[in-house]
Each structure stands twice: as structure tokens, then as C-alpha cells.
Amino acid sequence: MKYAPLISALLFVILFITCAPEKAAYDKELGPNDGGLVYLTQATQSAGLLNLSIVLPAESAAKTISACFGGLGVPKDNITVEFEVDQKAIDSMNNLRVKQELPPYSPYPSESFSLDQTSVTIPAGKECSSSVKFVYKPRLFSTSEEYLTAYRISKVSGGYKINKPISSILLVVVKPSLQPIDPMNLSATADSEEPSESRDGGLTDLNGYAAAATDGKWSTYWHSVRTPQTTPFPHWLLVDLGAVRYIGKIGLVRRTGSKSNVFKTFDVEASLDGAAWVNLLKRAEMSNVFTVEQTYLTATTRCQFLKLTMTSAYANADHTMLAEFIPYELK
């Protein structure tokens, strides 16, 4: 049939037109009375609760807040969205805390936070606004308190409406907890080592080497030099934390089965650069009885290096040893 190619082409066009998708409903432009509500994107996450970390090396940190338009389309007009402190939400949360026999949240310290703008615009034809930055200063918060502030959408322009259940966010600062640093992030050096304690020269058996004190294994141990000649106290162990961290506790584990050569008194110092040092513990004492981890709280200190200086022993010996040095950071 000489018209077959033409017929096939017409059928293809008809089929393409028939199957071509209509303009999606969510592409339609909606006015204030056509449905669609303005909400905070962050309010849809974790029930509107944003936890802020105050254990940060930076002088300031930020969370972003943005407003969006939810509906079967996009706004046909620009929508100006204004924010304000949600005191009602703050009071409600504190009332709940009291009922649970918990202390109410503390207000944020003066000058500890700010919004870089108090209003944004959702452009016509777009779903969301640009972001507002909630900037806070971690160092102005106490690690022994919990804090709360809240923001909500207070007003939108053009007659558009607010989706009230998801128009408010809670910004909470909780007490940081002390967590041991992963041994994979630690490295150690010492005033001396005793390679003869290792069965394979440190290839897999770290006994005697400084690295054994931070490998996370209580079965291995660092040992100061013993042969051919010992060196007298003090002995030291220097630990690199792998990054700047906030330290609040130190754990020590003595070598199992050895009491006579355990050090008795020790100091711990901290440093950001390995050059300038501050005292964390002075003339602290380690027991030669307990085989469990012995822990020592310190002032919260920002540092990357910790130095353990062992100043005296229980027995009349010049050498000493340690199974594990465990630094704890605030997280």
C-alpha cells in the first residue's frame, strides 16, 4: 500500500497526543483561595525538634530554616513569610517538663544566637523560600544545662494561609554526654618503649609499644624501657586525638596481673598544638588493686593532644606500664 507510511505516521502522532501527559496538577498556579498552605520544612522533621550541638570547635554554628508552599500547585504570587519567637510553644514544653518532674529548659544566654533575617519570600511559581540562618555560639552555653527557644511563622502575605500544625520549630540544646573516642582515631608516643615485651616485634603483638595503650584492647600494654637499662621516673605517654575535641574524662586501665610496677601518681595535661599545655589533673592517684577501668573527670577542655606524666610508683622500680589510656569527649 503506497499510503501505508503516511497512515503509520498519522497513527504515531495520534498515539503521541493521546498518551502525552497533561500538565501536572502540582504545576498549576494557585491563588490564596485555591488551596495550599505555607509551612516550615524543618517542622515536618522529628516533630519540629532540632537538637543543637554545643560541642563544636567553631566559634559559631548554624541551622537553616525555610518556608514552603504545600498544595496541588505553586503560588501564583510572591508570598512574604514572617517569623517570630513562639513563646506559647516554649511555655508548653516547660509545663510538660514540670509535669514529668524535670527542670524546665533554660532560656538561651544573652547574645548567644540570632536570625540573619526575620522574613523571607516564596517566589511566585516556586515551592520554597531561600533559607534563614539561625546562628548560635556554642561557647556561650553551659554543658550542665539544657536550653530551648522556638520560632514560628507569624504572618504570610497575600491572603495565603498558614499550616499551623507544622509552622513552628523547637531549637533545643541538650546536655552533651561523655563518649570514649574511637581508638582508630588515636595515636601515641612515649618517653620509651620495651620491644622485648612483643612476641613478633610489634607486627601484630603491640605489647611494649606506646600504640598498645590506645588500641582499645585491655589485653595489650605499653611498657617503658627495661633493657638494657631502665630510665627513672617520671615517664610520659603522649596521645594525639586525631582532631580538636572537647575532653571531659580520662580512663586508665592497668596491666592485668601486675601490681608492683604500676605507677601511683600522675598528671594529665592538654594542648591544642602540642606546644602550649594546660593542667587537667595534678597529682592524681591510680589504684594498684582494681583491674577495672579507673576514670577521672576533668574540666571540659578543647584540645588535640593529651599528655600523661607518671610521677611515682608503688614499688621500688624505675619502669612502669599501662594497658589502656581512654580519653572521653563531649558529644
C-alpha angles and dihedrals in degrees: 000000000000092000094052095098091049092048091049091051092050091049090051091052092048091048092049092050092047094049098039109114119248117238105288116255091235090060092063119112112241130200125209092275097044097080129267130114135217117238143161114260091213090055089067091058122081091345090299094301117136116187114209123207117222093182097089133127091221123093090230139016134190145211121200126228124193136176123224139187115237121197145084092299144004129281115270091208135048110266119209111208122198127198133206139170110281100222092168091060091047092051091046093052092048092049089053091050092052091050088053089052091247125131114260119255116270119240115251113272117260114278091003095120146017143177114238088217135005098211138038137182129237100209120229110269093020132102102216143028128235115274128274114215119226100200121193136177111230096199093063092064125083116234089218097062138062120226137198138190129160139202131197140182103264102179142003127196134235098036094290116145135236124238092226100192090061102032100093135066132196118216108202130185109199128191109274117237128224113248128178113249114247107259088226087072095051133085130178143199128184141198086255143351136209109222092179088075089068121082095208105029095264097302092123103339106072097183110139095018125106090237090067090069092064103032095099093243120117090196093068126064145189116236127192117233115292106163138090085001134349124232119225129245139310100072124178141203120198118202125195110207093204093237141020108287141166109250122200107158141027126208125200128190118191122216109275114248096016120103106147098063099040113121115243110198127032146166129219123205132184133211139179095206106020091250109071114051137194127195119252099167128015125192091348116168132228121206120235090203106059119076093188123090112286113213132201124192117221136187109277104267133181109224148126100211132053125190122200112198115191109206107178143011136222093233134040095269133120098209128067142178144207132200099201142003110197120188117196122209132198112250 
